Amino acid sequence: MAKFPTYPTLFDETTKLKISKLKEWNYLKKNQISKGVISWSINGKETASISILVNTNVVRPYIELKYTYRDKPLNYKVFLSAKKSNLGKGKYYYFLCPVTGKQARNLHLSNGYFVHRLAIKNAMYQSQIRSKLLRYFEKNFKDYLQIDKVYEEIYKKHFKKYYANKPTKKHLKLLKRIDKANKTNVIEFINLF
């Protein structure tokens, strides 16, 4: 009999429902009822889709999700909580996880339901499962390998290097990365291969 796989679920690879995308697509406007379909794709091929109904015209706003998971039709509500913006410009919405009740900006699909990340047992982020060698490599040679991107950033058309005759924090940070890349021991880098 085959051994059951023991690798963890990766949050980076799960299907996510994001508040930021719902806002971008105008589902979270004040006092409205909106319907639509959200779909996910990889390399242009659709991998999943769900029908949603967003109701912000009630005392307790919610999102109703309708989809099929492994030939089982599902239909349930995910309630939203709203907090006032600290800038005084409207509200920020959060999902209330149907399992844990925790607030979240993203819900992950697990066992057929969109839930908070803490409701998924033994799940990890991609960065948590990297080998020691890869983490060492990234820590010590990241700036060396990304030096072209740093120079592109500095020489962008509207990049602000100075403000009020003082270098900006972003400019100083990029200069530090360039300096670190120039100090990289290239021989040590080559010997890793």
C-alpha positions, 0 to 999 in steps of 0.5 A: 500500500502506498504511503500517504504524503506528508508534505504541508499545505502551502498558503502560497498555493491555495486559492484565496479570496481577497478583500483587496480584490473585492474592493478593486472590483467595486463589490464593497461599495456602501449600501449596495447588493452586487452579484458576480463571478470570481475565477482563478486561473494559472497560465491563462487556464481557469482553475476555479470559479465561484458565484458571489453575492455581496450585500452591504445594505444590511446591518451585518454585511455579508458575502454569499458564496455558491460553488461546487467542490468535488461534485458537492454544491456549497452555498454559505455566507461569510460575514464582514466586519467594518472598521473606520479608516484612521484617515476618516475616509470610509470603512475597511472591511474584513472577512469573519472566518466561518470556522474561527470567527477571526478577522482576515483580509484573505481567506484560503480554500481548505477542504471546500470552504474559505477559512482563515489561515489559522483554521488550516492545520499544519499549513506553511508559507513557501519561505518556511520550508526552504532548505538551510542552503537556500536560506543562506544563499538568499541572505548572502547573495540576494543583493548580488543577484538582484543588482539589475533590478535595483539599478532599474529602480533608481533610474526609473523616470520619476524616481525621487532621489532627493526631497528638500535637498536630503536623500529619500529613505528609499534612495538610501536603502537602494544605495545600501543594497548596491554597496552590499552587492559590490562587497559580495565575495564572488569567489564564495558565490561561485564555490557554492556551485 
